[in-house]
Amino acid sequence: MDSQTGQKKWEFQEYDLTAPAVLDGVVYFGSAVPKFEPSASSIILGKDCLYAVDSQTGTEKWTFRTDYSSGAMLTPSVAGGVVYFQALNGPSAVDAESGRELWDFGGPGMVWRQAAWNSSPVISGGVVYCSSMGIGMEGDHYYVYAVK
């Protein structure tokens, strides 16, 4: 949207979008992509996606699809040419230019323990900070992670 006139410049339509992060003319945001399940005759959540879109034209630069179906993508953070984000499997990092995965963190309280990642990544001094809640057989556990 043009900040002076309020006129729409472009739009990107997808399911369940996160708030965007913008850096150097690129808009980064996440989405949980739905898919139709014929046997259940319903729409279920598909894989989470992270998008990079040109801020002037709305043209998609790349899409990164996670291996997890969570619908829990949170607002990404961008620093030092890297996009950091969280989906159900925990924090991950992709190259801001290409969308190529750099790393995927899997600590305690992950997918099979019904983890709820409840913060967008914060980057400071080369360390990624994030938090989660793991619901498991032993009870609820709360975590704050510092990943270098």
TIMIDREN-273348 format. One record per atom (N, C-alpha, C, CB): x, y, z; atom name; residue number from 1; residue in three letters. Coordinates in nm, 3 decimals. Last residue first. Glycine has a CB too. Example, Ala and Ser with C-alpha at 12.3 -4.5 7.8 and 13.67 -1.06 7.14 Angstrom:
2
X:Y:Z:name:resi:resn
1.285:-0.225:0.708:N:2:SER $
1.367:-0.106:0.714:CA:2:SER $
1.290:0.003:0.787:C:2:SER $
1.408:-0.060:0.572:CB:2:SER $
1.319:-0.569:0.780:N:1:ALA $
1.230:-0.450:0.780:CA:1:ALA $
1.320:-0.330:0.780:C:1:ALA $
1.131:-0.447:0.905:CB:1:ALA $
# end
This chain:
148
X:Y:Z:name:resi:resn
2.320:-2.061:1.842:N:148:LYS $
2.425:-1.989:1.770:CA:148:LYS $
2.449:-2.054:1.636:C:148:LYS $
2.555:-1.983:1.851:CB:148:LYS $
2.033:-2.011:2.027:N:147:VAL $
2.093:-2.096:1.926:CA:147:VAL $
2.196:-2.014:1.850:C:147:VAL $
1.986:-2.155:1.830:CB:147:VAL $
1.872:-2.033:2.314:N:146:ALA $
1.971:-1.944:2.253:CA:146:ALA $
2.050:-2.033:2.158:C:146:ALA $
2.065:-1.873:2.362:CB:146:ALA $
1.538:-2.073:2.424:N:145:TYR $
1.655:-2.124:2.354:CA:145:TYR $
1.744:-2.010:2.307:C:145:TYR $
1.613:-2.211:2.234:CB:145:TYR $
1.335:-2.152:2.688:N:144:VAL $
1.391:-2.039:2.613:CA:144:VAL $
1.521:-2.091:2.554:C:144:VAL $
1.414:-1.910:2.705:CB:144:VAL $
1.050:-2.349:2.760:N:143:TYR $
1.189:-2.339:2.721:CA:143:TYR $
1.218:-2.202:2.662:C:143:TYR $
1.224:-2.447:2.621:CB:143:TYR $
0.848:-2.536:2.979:N:142:TYR $
0.867:-2.410:2.907:CA:142:TYR $
1.017:-2.393:2.882:C:142:TYR $
0.808:-2.289:2.988:CB:142:TYR $
0.636:-2.813:2.995:N:141:HIS $
0.771:-2.762:3.011:CA:141:HIS $
0.784:-2.637:2.925:C:141:HIS $
0.878:-2.868:2.972:CB:141:HIS $
0.385:-3.011:3.150:N:140:ASP $
0.422:-2.899:3.065:CA:140:ASP $
0.562:-2.851:3.098:C:140:ASP $
0.321:-2.784:3.080:CB:140:ASP $
0.437:-3.369:3.185:N:139:GLY $
0.379:-3.239:3.219:CA:139:GLY $
0.428:-3.132:3.123:C:139:GLY $
0.414:-3.201:3.362:CB:139:GLY $
0.532:-3.601:3.084:N:138:GLU $
0.586:-3.561:3.214:CA:138:GLU $
0.525:-3.429:3.261:C:138:GLU $
0.738:-3.549:3.208:CB:138:GLU $
0.423:-3.617:2.831:N:137:MET $
0.377:-3.712:2.932:CA:137:MET $
0.420:-3.670:3.073:C:137:MET $
0.429:-3.851:2.902:CB:137:MET $
0.402:-3.269:2.729:N:136:GLY $
0.441:-3.409:2.719:CA:136:GLY $
0.385:-3.493:2.832:C:136:GLY $
0.591:-3.420:2.717:CB:136:GLY $
0.432:-2.985:2.561:N:135:ILE $
0.331:-3.057:2.638:CA:135:ILE $
0.361:-3.205:2.622:C:135:ILE $
0.184:-3.023:2.592:CB:135:ILE $
0.645:-2.710:2.570:N:134:GLY $
0.629:-2.850:2.532:CA:134:GLY $
0.528:-2.917:2.622:C:134:GLY $
0.763:-2.923:2.538:CB:134:GLY $
0.676:-2.394:2.441:N:133:MET $
0.613:-2.470:2.548:CA:133:MET $
0.596:-2.612:2.497:C:133:MET $
0.476:-2.407:2.592:CB:133:MET $
0.946:-2.166:2.367:N:132:SER $
0.845:-2.266:2.334:CA:132:SER $
0.785:-2.323:2.461:C:132:SER $
0.905:-2.379:2.247:CB:132:SER $
1.138:-1.895:2.219:N:131:SER $
1.081:-1.970:2.331:CA:131:SER $
0.975:-2.067:2.283:C:131:SER $
1.021:-1.875:2.436:CB:131:SER $
1.460:-1.765:2.116:N:130:CYS $
1.320:-1.797:2.094:CA:130:CYS $
1.269:-1.878:2.213:C:130:CYS $
1.300:-1.875:1.961:CB:130:CYS $
1.739:-1.609:1.965:N:129:TYR $
1.664:-1.638:2.088:CA:129:TYR $
1.518:-1.663:2.053:C:129:TYR $
1.676:-1.521:2.190:CB:129:TYR $
2.042:-1.653:1.811:N:128:VAL $
1.898:-1.650:1.787:CA:128:VAL $
1.829:-1.693:1.917:C:128:VAL $
1.858:-1.744:1.667:CB:128:VAL $
2.337:-1.457:1.794:N:127:VAL $
2.262:-1.562:1.864:CA:127:VAL $
2.113:-1.542:1.836:C:127:VAL $
2.292:-1.561:2.018:CB:127:VAL $
2.476:-1.238:1.700:N:126:GLY $
2.495:-1.366:1.632:CA:126:GLY $
2.425:-1.483:1.698:C:126:GLY $
2.640:-1.396:1.624:CB:126:GLY $
2.381:-1.024:1.859:N:125:GLY $
2.518:-1.072:1.874:CA:125:GLY $
2.543:-1.209:1.811:C:125:GLY $
2.554:-1.078:2.018:CB:125:GLY $
2.053:-1.129:1.829:N:124:SER $
2.142:-1.033:1.892:CA:124:SER $
2.280:-1.094:1.907:C:124:SER $
2.086:-0.988:2.030:CB:124:SER $
1.727:-1.180:1.717:N:123:ILE $
1.868:-1.202:1.690:CA:123:ILE $
1.949:-1.091:1.755:C:123:ILE $
1.895:-1.209:1.537:CB:123:ILE $
1.441:-1.364:1.786:N:122:VAL $
1.509:-1.237:1.810:CA:122:VAL $
1.658:-1.264:1.794:C:122:VAL $
1.474:-1.177:1.953:CB:122:VAL $
1.161:-1.528:1.635:N:121:PRO $
1.302:-1.524:1.670:CA:121:PRO $
1.352:-1.381:1.690:C:121:PRO $
1.385:-1.593:1.562:CB:121:PRO $
0.844:-1.507:1.799:N:120:SER $
0.923:-1.491:1.678:CA:120:SER $
1.069:-1.484:1.720:C:120:SER $
0.881:-1.363:1.598:CB:120:SER $
0.711:-1.754:2.018:N:119:SER $
0.775:-1.624:1.995:CA:119:SER $
0.842:-1.624:1.859:C:119:SER $
0.876:-1.591:2.106:CB:119:SER $
0.614:-2.010:2.071:N:118:ASN $
0.530:-1.895:2.099:CA:118:ASN $
0.600:-1.761:2.089:C:118:ASN $
0.472:-1.909:2.234:CB:118:ASN $
0.559:-2.326:1.969:N:117:TRP $
0.658:-2.219:1.962:CA:117:TRP $
0.582:-2.089:1.972:C:117:TRP $
0.744:-2.226:1.830:CB:117:TRP $
0.459:-2.590:2.131:N:116:ALA $
0.399:-2.467:2.083:CA:116:ALA $
0.507:-2.360:2.085:C:116:ALA $
0.274:-2.426:2.169:CB:116:ALA $
0.478:-2.943:2.079:N:115:ALA $
0.538:-2.814:2.116:CA:115:ALA $
0.458:-2.698:2.060:C:115:ALA $
0.682:-2.805:2.067:CB:115:ALA $
0.412:-3.220:2.100:N:114:GLN $
0.312:-3.115:2.084:CA:114:GLN $
0.365:-2.979:2.130:C:114:GLN $
0.187:-3.151:2.161:CB:114:GLN $
0.614:-3.393:2.080:N:113:ARG $
0.570:-3.363:2.216:CA:113:ARG $
0.470:-3.249:2.215:C:113:ARG $
0.690:-3.328:2.304:CB:113:ARG $
0.680:-3.404:1.818:N:112:TRP $
0.609:-3.520:1.872:CA:112:TRP $
0.571:-3.502:2.018:C:112:TRP $
0.695:-3.643:1.857:CB:112:TRP $
0.810:-3.144:1.777:N:111:VAL $
0.686:-3.185:1.714:CA:111:VAL $
0.613:-3.297:1.787:C:111:VAL $
0.713:-3.229:1.576:CB:111:VAL $
0.985:-3.076:2.085:N:110:MET $
0.955:-3.052:1.945:CA:110:MET $
0.824:-3.118:1.903:C:110:MET $
1.068:-3.101:1.859:CB:110:MET $
1.101:-3.084:2.338:N:109:GLY $
0.969:-3.024:2.323:CA:109:GLY $
0.930:-2.998:2.180:C:109:GLY $
0.963:-2.898:2.398:CB:109:GLY $
1.448:-3.022:2.272:N:108:PRO $
1.341:-3.082:2.352:CA:108:PRO $
1.210:-3.010:2.330:C:108:PRO $
1.378:-3.079:2.501:CB:108:PRO $
1.519:-2.924:1.924:N:107:GLY $
1.554:-2.948:2.064:CA:107:GLY $
1.441:-3.016:2.139:C:107:GLY $
1.590:-2.819:2.133:CB:107:GLY $
1.628:-2.872:1.625:N:106:GLY $
1.530:-2.961:1.685:CA:106:GLY $
1.571:-2.996:1.827:C:106:GLY $
1.513:-3.089:1.601:CB:106:GLY $
1.675:-2.631:1.374:N:105:PHE $
1.703:-2.672:1.511:CA:105:PHE $
1.592:-2.762:1.562:C:105:PHE $
1.719:-2.549:1.602:CB:105:PHE $
1.821:-2.613:1.071:N:104:ASP $
1.690:-2.642:1.132:CA:104:ASP $
1.719:-2.699:1.270:C:104:ASP $
1.604:-2.742:1.043:CB:104:ASP $
1.995:-2.402:0.833:N:103:TRP $
1.988:-2.495:0.945:CA:103:TRP $
1.845:-2.506:0.998:C:103:TRP $
2.082:-2.452:1.057:CB:103:TRP $
1.959:-2.311:0.570:N:102:LEU $
2.092:-2.309:0.631:CA:102:LEU $
2.098:-2.402:0.751:C:102:LEU $
2.129:-2.168:0.672:CB:102:LEU $
1.781:-2.352:0.269:N:101:GLU $
1.788:-2.379:0.413:CA:101:GLU $
1.932:-2.382:0.461:C:101:GLU $
1.719:-2.512:0.446:CB:101:GLU $
1.748:-2.087:0.040:N:100:ARG $
1.808:-2.218:0.069:CA:100:ARG $
1.820:-2.235:0.221:C:100:ARG $
1.948:-2.232:0.001:CB:100:ARG $
1.665:-1.843:-0.043:N:99:GLY $
1.566:-1.927:0.025:CA:99:GLY $
1.618:-2.065:0.058:C:99:GLY $
1.443:-1.939:-0.061:CB:99:GLY $
1.841:-1.657:-0.157:N:98:SER $
1.800:-1.774:-0.235:CA:98:SER $
1.687:-1.856:-0.173:C:98:SER $
1.918:-1.863:-0.254:CB:98:SER $
1.868:-1.438:0.025:N:97:GLU $
1.873:-1.417:-0.120:CA:97:GLU $
1.811:-1.533:-0.197:C:97:GLU $
2.016:-1.397:-0.165:CB:97:GLU $
1.861:-1.537:0.285:N:96:ALA $
1.764:-1.435:0.245:CA:96:ALA $
1.759:-1.416:0.094:C:96:ALA $
1.797:-1.304:0.311:CB:96:ALA $
1.875:-1.875:0.371:N:95:ASP $
1.947:-1.766:0.306:CA:95:ASP $
1.845:-1.666:0.252:C:95:ASP $
2.039:-1.820:0.192:CB:95:ASP $
1.708:-1.964:0.676:N:94:VAL $
1.728:-1.979:0.532:CA:94:VAL $
1.805:-1.857:0.482:C:94:VAL $
1.591:-1.994:0.457:CB:94:VAL $
1.662:-2.142:0.977:N:93:ALA $
1.723:-2.030:0.908:CA:93:ALA $
1.738:-2.063:0.761:C:93:ALA $
1.860:-1.994:0.970:CB:93:ALA $
1.435:-2.213:1.250:N:92:SER $
1.510:-2.251:1.131:CA:92:SER $
1.567:-2.125:1.069:C:92:SER $
1.419:-2.328:1.028:CB:92:SER $
1.289:-2.334:1.555:N:91:PRO $
1.354:-2.231:1.475:CA:91:PRO $
1.436:-2.288:1.360:C:91:PRO $
1.442:-2.146:1.563:CB:91:PRO $
1.030:-2.591:1.525:N:90:GLY $
1.122:-2.505:1.596:CA:90:GLY $
1.188:-2.405:1.504:C:90:GLY $
1.227:-2.586:1.665:CB:90:GLY $
0.831:-2.733:1.401:N:89:ASN $
0.956:-2.805:1.428:CA:89:ASN $
1.059:-2.720:1.501:C:89:ASN $
1.014:-2.855:1.300:CB:89:ASN $
0.633:-2.543:1.354:N:88:LEU $
0.613:-2.642:1.460:CA:88:LEU $
0.742:-2.715:1.497:C:88:LEU $
0.509:-2.741:1.419:CB:88:LEU $
0.842:-2.260:1.294:N:87:ALA $
0.722:-2.336:1.262:CA:87:ALA $
0.713:-2.443:1.372:C:87:ALA $
0.728:-2.400:1.115:CB:87:ALA $
1.009:-1.955:1.284:N:86:GLN $
0.970:-2.071:1.364:CA:86:GLN $
0.841:-2.129:1.307:C:86:GLN $
0.951:-2.034:1.513:CB:86:GLN $
1.301:-1.807:1.128:N:85:PHE $
1.157:-1.824:1.148:CA:85:PHE $
1.132:-1.946:1.236:C:85:PHE $
1.083:-1.837:1.013:CB:85:PHE $
1.526:-1.584:0.975:N:84:TYR $
1.502:-1.678:1.084:CA:84:TYR $
1.351:-1.686:1.106:C:84:TYR $
1.576:-1.634:1.215:CB:84:TYR $
1.719:-1.524:0.700:N:83:VAL $
1.582:-1.513:0.750:CA:83:VAL $
1.563:-1.624:0.853:C:83:VAL $
1.475:-1.524:0.633:CB:83:VAL $
2.023:-1.347:0.649:N:82:VAL $
1.956:-1.471:0.689:CA:82:VAL $
1.815:-1.440:0.738:C:82:VAL $
2.038:-1.545:0.799:CB:82:VAL $
2.171:-1.118:0.619:N:81:GLY $
2.148:-1.200:0.500:CA:81:GLY $
2.080:-1.332:0.529:C:81:GLY $
2.277:-1.226:0.432:CB:81:GLY $
2.168:-1.002:0.881:N:80:GLY $
2.291:-1.054:0.822:CA:80:GLY $
2.271:-1.146:0.703:C:80:GLY $
2.366:-1.126:0.924:CB:80:GLY $
1.831:-1.081:0.954:N:79:ALA $
1.956:-1.018:0.997:CA:79:ALA $
2.073:-1.083:0.925:C:79:ALA $
1.975:-1.029:1.151:CB:79:ALA $
1.488:-1.095:1.014:N:78:VAL $
1.592:-1.094:0.912:CA:78:VAL $
1.714:-1.020:0.967:C:78:VAL $
1.541:-1.028:0.781:CB:78:VAL $
1.224:-1.308:1.128:N:77:SER $
1.320:-1.200:1.157:CA:77:SER $
1.431:-1.210:1.053:C:77:SER $
1.377:-1.210:1.304:CB:77:SER $
0.871:-1.389:1.079:N:76:PRO $
1.015:-1.410:1.065:CA:76:PRO $
1.095:-1.288:1.109:C:76:PRO $
1.050:-1.445:0.920:CB:76:PRO $
0.598:-1.476:1.280:N:75:THR $
0.664:-1.369:1.205:CA:75:THR $
0.814:-1.391:1.198:C:75:THR $
0.634:-1.233:1.269:CB:75:THR $
0.535:-1.834:1.266:N:74:LEU $
0.536:-1.705:1.333:CA:74:LEU $
0.612:-1.604:1.249:C:74:LEU $
0.600:-1.716:1.474:CB:74:LEU $
0.331:-2.114:1.192:N:73:MET $
0.437:-2.024:1.148:CA:73:MET $
0.423:-1.890:1.219:C:73:MET $
0.434:-2.005:0.994:CB:73:MET $
0.158:-2.316:1.244:N:72:ALA $
0.209:-2.239:1.357:CA:72:ALA $
0.322:-2.146:1.319:C:72:ALA $
0.256:-2.332:1.466:CB:72:ALA $
0.069:-2.513:1.082:N:71:GLY $
-0.015:-2.396:1.092:CA:71:GLY $
0.032:-2.303:1.202:C:71:GLY $
-0.158:-2.436:1.115:CB:71:GLY $
0.199:-2.763:1.043:N:70:SER $
0.165:-2.714:1.176:CA:70:SER $
0.066:-2.601:1.180:C:70:SER $
0.287:-2.671:1.243:CB:70:SER $
0.372:-2.999:0.910:N:69:SER $
0.238:-2.946:0.888:CA:69:SER $
0.186:-2.894:1.021:C:69:SER $
0.143:-3.055:0.829:CB:69:SER $
0.709:-2.984:0.801:N:68:TYR $
0.611:-3.006:0.905:CA:68:TYR $
0.480:-2.938:0.872:C:68:TYR $
0.663:-2.958:1.039:CB:68:TYR $
0.912:-2.914:0.640:N:67:ASP $
0.871:-3.055:0.635:CA:67:ASP $
0.761:-3.086:0.734:C:67:ASP $
0.990:-3.144:0.662:CB:67:ASP $
0.851:-2.598:0.470:N:66:THR $
0.904:-2.681:0.579:CA:66:THR $
0.858:-2.825:0.560:C:66:THR $
0.859:-2.627:0.717:CB:66:THR $
0.945:-2.433:0.178:N:65:ARG $
0.844:-2.517:0.243:CA:65:ARG $
0.910:-2.602:0.351:C:65:ARG $
0.771:-2.607:0.140:CB:65:ARG $
1.001:-2.116:0.056:N:64:PHE $
1.064:-2.226:0.129:CA:64:PHE $
0.954:-2.302:0.202:C:64:PHE $
1.174:-2.175:0.230:CB:64:PHE $
1.008:-1.937:-0.242:N:63:THR $
0.924:-1.997:-0.139:CA:63:THR $
1.002:-2.110:-0.075:C:63:THR $
0.788:-2.049:-0.198:CB:63:THR $
1.111:-1.623:-0.392:N:62:TRP $
1.128:-1.764:-0.360:CA:62:TRP $
1.027:-1.806:-0.254:C:62:TRP $
1.271:-1.793:-0.311:CB:62:TRP $
0.993:-1.393:-0.501:N:61:LYS $
1.133:-1.423:-0.530:CA:61:LYS $
1.163:-1.570:-0.504:C:61:LYS $
1.226:-1.335:-0.445:CB:61:LYS $
0.696:-1.276:-0.640:N:60:GLU $
0.755:-1.376:-0.551:CA:60:GLU $
0.897:-1.407:-0.595:C:60:GLU $
0.670:-1.506:-0.549:CB:60:GLU $
0.622:-0.937:-0.669:N:59:THR $
0.667:-1.058:-0.737:CA:59:THR $
0.736:-1.151:-0.638:C:59:THR $
0.763:-1.023:-0.853:CB:59:THR $
0.555:-0.695:-0.574:N:58:GLY $
0.479:-0.807:-0.523:CA:58:GLY $
0.517:-0.939:-0.588:C:58:GLY $
0.332:-0.783:-0.542:CB:58:GLY $
0.700:-0.465:-0.640:N:57:THR $
0.615:-0.526:-0.743:CA:57:THR $
0.522:-0.637:-0.690:C:57:THR $
0.701:-0.582:-0.852:CB:57:THR $
0.833:-0.374:-0.410:N:56:GLN $
0.778:-0.279:-0.506:CA:56:GLN $
0.675:-0.339:-0.600:C:56:GLN $
0.890:-0.220:-0.587:CB:56:GLN $
0.923:-0.592:-0.260:N:55:SER $
0.836:-0.495:-0.195:CA:55:SER $
0.773:-0.394:-0.292:C:55:SER $
0.914:-0.420:-0.090:CB:55:SER $
0.917:-0.925:-0.363:N:54:ASP $
0.969:-0.793:-0.394:CA:54:ASP $
0.873:-0.687:-0.340:C:54:ASP $
0.991:-0.776:-0.547:CB:54:ASP $
0.910:-1.174:-0.113:N:53:VAL $
0.838:-1.104:-0.219:CA:53:VAL $
0.899:-0.966:-0.239:C:53:VAL $
0.686:-1.093:-0.185:CB:53:VAL $
0.945:-1.489:0.016:N:52:ALA $
1.019:-1.365:-0.007:CA:52:ALA $
0.956:-1.300:-0.130:C:52:ALA $
1.175:-1.391:-0.027:CB:52:ALA $
0.783:-1.704:0.255:N:51:TYR $
0.789:-1.638:0.125:CA:51:TYR $
0.881:-1.517:0.129:C:51:TYR $
0.650:-1.596:0.082:CB:51:TYR $
0.751:-2.021:0.390:N:50:LEU $
0.808:-1.889:0.411:CA:50:LEU $
0.827:-1.829:0.273:C:50:LEU $
0.945:-1.896:0.491:CB:50:LEU $
0.495:-2.249:0.485:N:49:CYS $
0.581:-2.189:0.384:CA:49:CYS $
0.632:-2.054:0.433:C:49:CYS $
0.505:-2.173:0.251:CB:49:CYS $
0.395:-2.565:0.618:N:48:ASP $
0.420:-2.423:0.638:CA:48:ASP $
0.513:-2.374:0.527:C:48:ASP $
0.482:-2.395:0.778:CB:48:ASP $
0.182:-2.797:0.449:N:47:LYS $
0.314:-2.755:0.496:CA:47:LYS $
0.319:-2.605:0.517:C:47:LYS $
0.422:-2.799:0.398:CB:47:LYS $
-0.161:-2.788:0.546:N:46:GLY $
-0.052:-2.850:0.473:CA:46:GLY $
0.080:-2.803:0.531:C:46:GLY $
-0.059:-2.818:0.324:CB:46:GLY $
-0.455:-2.847:0.731:N:45:LEU $
-0.333:-2.770:0.711:CA:45:LEU $
-0.229:-2.851:0.637:C:45:LEU $
-0.277:-2.723:0.845:CB:45:LEU $
-0.745:-2.941:0.538:N:44:ILE $
-0.657:-2.955:0.653:CA:44:ILE $
-0.532:-2.873:0.627:C:44:ILE $
-0.621:-3.105:0.681:CB:44:ILE $
-1.077:-2.942:0.441:N:43:ILE $
-0.947:-2.879:0.423:CA:43:ILE $
-0.868:-2.895:0.552:C:43:ILE $
-0.962:-2.727:0.385:CB:43:ILE $
-1.260:-3.247:0.371:N:42:SER $
-1.235:-3.121:0.441:CA:42:SER $
-1.098:-3.066:0.406:C:42:SER $
-1.248:-3.139:0.593:CB:42:SER $
-1.320:-3.517:0.330:N:41:SER $
-1.401:-3.412:0.268:CA:41:SER $
-1.384:-3.279:0.339:C:41:SER $
-1.547:-3.452:0.269:CB:41:SER $
-1.156:-3.714:0.403:N:40:ALA $
-1.225:-3.647:0.513:CA:40:ALA $
-1.321:-3.540:0.462:C:40:ALA $
-1.123:-3.584:0.609:CB:40:ALA $
-1.057:-3.794:0.160:N:39:SER $
-1.117:-3.896:0.247:CA:39:SER $
-1.194:-3.834:0.362:C:39:SER $
-1.009:-3.988:0.301:CB:39:SER $
-0.949:-3.553:0.050:N:38:PRO $
-1.070:-3.614:-0.004:CA:38:PRO $
-1.137:-3.714:0.090:C:38:PRO $
-1.037:-3.682:-0.133:CB:38:PRO $
-0.836:-3.272:0.179:N:37:GLU $
-0.824:-3.414:0.214:CA:37:GLU $
-0.951:-3.484:0.168:C:37:GLU $
-0.801:-3.435:0.369:CB:37:GLU $
-0.666:-3.002:0.045:N:36:PHE $
-0.793:-3.071:0.055:CA:36:PHE $
-0.769:-3.218:0.081:C:36:PHE $
-0.877:-3.051:-0.073:CB:36:PHE $
-0.455:-2.784:0.237:N:35:LYS $
-0.474:-2.880:0.129:CA:35:LYS $
-0.605:-2.953:0.152:C:35:LYS $
-0.355:-2.981:0.121:CB:35:LYS $
-0.309:-2.461:0.314:N:34:PRO $
-0.408:-2.568:0.331:CA:34:PRO $
-0.405:-2.666:0.214:C:34:PRO $
-0.547:-2.509:0.346:CB:34:PRO $
-0.013:-2.345:0.451:N:33:VAL $
-0.081:-2.371:0.323:CA:33:VAL $
-0.180:-2.486:0.340:C:33:VAL $
0.022:-2.404:0.212:CB:33:VAL $
0.057:-2.091:0.655:N:32:ALA $
0.024:-2.233:0.663:CA:32:ALA $
-0.061:-2.262:0.540:C:32:ALA $
-0.053:-2.271:0.799:CB:32:ALA $
0.324:-1.859:0.607:N:31:SER $
0.187:-1.902:0.584:CA:31:SER $
0.175:-2.051:0.612:C:31:SER $
0.142:-1.868:0.440:CB:31:SER $
0.532:-1.563:0.651:N:30:GLY $
0.502:-1.706:0.653:CA:30:GLY $
0.355:-1.732:0.632:C:30:GLY $
0.548:-1.768:0.782:CB:30:GLY $
0.744:-1.325:0.483:N:29:PHE $
0.631:-1.361:0.568:CA:29:PHE $
0.604:-1.510:0.555:C:29:PHE $
0.505:-1.279:0.531:CB:29:PHE $
0.931:-1.049:0.377:N:28:TYR $
0.936:-1.190:0.418:CA:28:TYR $
0.817:-1.217:0.509:C:28:TYR $
1.071:-1.225:0.490:CB:28:TYR $
1.001:-0.835:0.117:N:27:VAL $
0.906:-0.861:0.224:CA:27:VAL $
0.908:-1.012:0.252:C:27:VAL $
0.760:-0.812:0.186:CB:27:VAL $
1.274:-0.634:0.021:N:26:VAL $
1.211:-0.767:0.017:CA:26:VAL $
1.122:-0.781:0.139:C:26:VAL $
1.319:-0.881:0.013:CB:26:VAL $
1.420:-0.400:0.044:N:25:GLY $
1.328:-0.414:-0.068:CA:25:GLY $
1.263:-0.550:-0.082:C:25:GLY $
1.400:-0.383:-0.192:CB:25:GLY $
1.571:-0.436:0.286:N:24:ASP $
1.635:-0.418:0.156:CA:24:ASP $
1.543:-0.448:0.039:C:24:ASP $
1.758:-0.505:0.147:CB:24:ASP $
1.317:-0.598:0.464:N:23:LEU $
1.456:-0.553:0.463:CA:23:LEU $
1.506:-0.545:0.320:C:23:LEU $
1.545:-0.648:0.547:CB:23:LEU $
1.048:-0.675:0.673:N:22:VAL $
1.091:-0.611:0.549:CA:22:VAL $
1.235:-0.565:0.563:C:22:VAL $
0.999:-0.491:0.513:CB:22:VAL $
0.817:-0.917:0.773:N:21:ALA $
0.945:-0.853:0.806:CA:21:ALA $
0.996:-0.798:0.674:C:21:ALA $
1.050:-0.955:0.874:CB:21:ALA $
0.459:-0.936:0.837:N:20:PRO $
0.580:-0.937:0.754:CA:20:PRO $
0.702:-0.880:0.825:C:20:PRO $
0.556:-0.860:0.628:CB:20:PRO $
0.262:-1.171:1.021:N:19:ALA $
0.303:-1.033:0.999:CA:19:ALA $
0.433:-1.037:0.918:C:19:ALA $
0.321:-0.955:1.135:CB:19:ALA $
0.146:-1.459:0.832:N:18:THR $
0.207:-1.395:0.949:CA:18:THR $
0.222:-1.246:0.920:C:18:THR $
0.344:-1.460:0.983:CB:18:THR $
-0.161:-1.589:0.692:N:17:LEU $
-0.032:-1.521:0.681:CA:17:LEU $
0.015:-1.463:0.815:C:17:LEU $
-0.042:-1.410:0.579:CB:17:LEU $
-0.365:-1.792:0.604:N:16:ASP $
-0.309:-1.777:0.738:CA:16:ASP $
-0.171:-1.713:0.738:C:16:ASP $
-0.303:-1.911:0.806:CB:16:ASP $
-0.310:-1.840:0.259:N:15:TYR $
-0.383:-1.879:0.377:CA:15:TYR $
-0.303:-1.850:0.504:C:15:TYR $
-0.419:-2.027:0.370:CB:15:TYR $
-0.284:-1.570:0.021:N:14:GLU $
-0.245:-1.701:0.075:CA:14:GLU $
-0.323:-1.723:0.203:C:14:GLU $
-0.090:-1.709:0.100:CB:14:GLU $
-0.211:-1.326:-0.210:N:13:GLN $
-0.318:-1.399:-0.144:CA:13:GLN $
-0.270:-1.538:-0.105:C:13:GLN $
-0.441:-1.409:-0.235:CB:13:GLN $
-0.084:-1.020:-0.220:N:12:PHE $
-0.038:-1.158:-0.222:CA:12:PHE $
-0.141:-1.237:-0.144:C:12:PHE $
0.109:-1.175:-0.162:CB:12:PHE $
-0.094:-0.720:-0.415:N:11:GLU $
-0.145:-0.806:-0.309:CA:11:GLU $
-0.092:-0.947:-0.328:C:11:GLU $
-0.298:-0.806:-0.306:CB:11:GLU $
0.010:-0.376:-0.465:N:10:TRP $
0.003:-0.515:-0.505:CA:10:TRP $
-0.059:-0.594:-0.389:C:10:TRP $
0.144:-0.571:-0.543:CB:10:TRP $
-0.070:-0.121:-0.395:N:9:LYS $
0.036:-0.138:-0.494:CA:9:LYS $
0.033:-0.279:-0.550:C:9:LYS $
0.175:-0.108:-0.433:CB:9:LYS $
-0.355:0.066:-0.314:N:8:LYS $
-0.295:-0.067:-0.317:CA:8:LYS $
-0.192:-0.073:-0.429:C:8:LYS $
-0.403:-0.176:-0.337:CB:8:LYS $
-0.320:0.389:-0.168:N:7:GLN $
-0.358:0.305:-0.282:CA:7:GLN $
-0.284:0.171:-0.276:C:7:GLN $
-0.327:0.378:-0.415:CB:7:GLN $
-0.243:0.574:0.015:N:6:GLY $
-0.328:0.464:0.063:CA:6:GLY $
-0.373:0.371:-0.047:C:6:GLY $
-0.448:0.520:0.134:CB:6:GLY $
-0.069:0.780:-0.045:N:5:THR $
-0.204:0.785:-0.101:CA:5:THR $
-0.299:0.679:-0.045:C:5:THR $
-0.197:0.769:-0.250:CB:5:THR $
0.165:0.732:0.105:N:4:GLN $
0.117:0.869:0.083:CA:4:GLN $
-0.030:0.875:0.041:C:4:GLN $
0.202:0.938:-0.021:CB:4:GLN $
0.220:0.462:0.107:N:3:SER $
0.208:0.530:0.236:CA:3:SER $
0.153:0.672:0.222:C:3:SER $
0.343:0.534:0.305:CB:3:SER $
0.058:0.222:-0.083:N:2:ASP $
0.135:0.345:-0.090:CA:2:ASP $
0.113:0.425:0.038:C:2:ASP $
0.095:0.428:-0.215:CB:2:ASP $
0.084:-0.116:0.000:N:1:MET $
0.000:0.000:0.000:CA:1:MET $
0.090:0.124:0.000:C:1:MET $
-0.096:-0.001:0.121:CB:1:MET $
# end
